[in-house]
Amino acid sequence: LTFPYPIRFPLAHRPELLRAVRRIFVRTLFSFLRRRARDAGLDALRPGAVVVVQRFGSALNLNVHFHALVL
């Protein structure tokens, strides 16, 4: 998940904001996965995720984004 330029600076400088955005991102993914599983007839789905915050691009420019491994 990559963010637009005007949002990158506040996310880079306010860790509490970055944590809140990451929490919303993961919660939204889990909700989507649970809904898809329910539609497929699975009831006891317990998704998991590992999310890593990357703050810089390859040119060392500010590029706050998430890498997520979601099960």
N, C-alpha and C positions, 0 to 999 in steps of 0.2 A: 504494500500500500504506500503510495507516494503522495505527498501533499503539495498543494499549490504554493508558490513563492511567498505570498503574504502570510501564510500560516506557518511556514518553516521557522521563521525567526522566533516567534513566541514559544513554539514547541522546543526549540533548541535551548532556550534560556529559562524555561519554567518547567522543571521536572514534574511537578504535580499536575500540570496540564497534559504533559506527555503521557503520564500514567493513566489519567482519566480517558484520554483518546484511545490508548491501547486497550483499556478495559471495555470501552464501547465497541471497538473493533472486534475483539474476541467474543464478547457477548452476542454481537450480531451474527458472526460466523456460526457460533454454537446454535443459535436459534434457527438459522437456516438449515443446518445439518439435522437438527431434531425434527423439523417440519418435513424435510425430505424423507427421513427414516420413517416417520409416522405414516406418510403417504404410501410408503413401500411395505407397510405392515409390521415394522419393527417398533417395539414399545420401549425397550430398556436401553436406549442409546445413551452412552456417556462419552461425549467427545473430549478430546484433550488437545492441547496446543503448546508449542514452544515458540515464543515470539522474541526476536532479537531486533533491537533498534540500531540502525546504521545512521550515523550522523553526517557522513561525508561521501561525496561521489569520488570517482576515479581521479578527478583533477583536484582533489582536496577542497572542493567547493561545498558549501552548506547544502546538504540534500538529505534532510531527515526523512527516513522511511522505515517501514517494518518489513522484516522477512519472517514468514510464518510457516511452521510445519504443523499441519492440522490433521489429526487422526479422527 
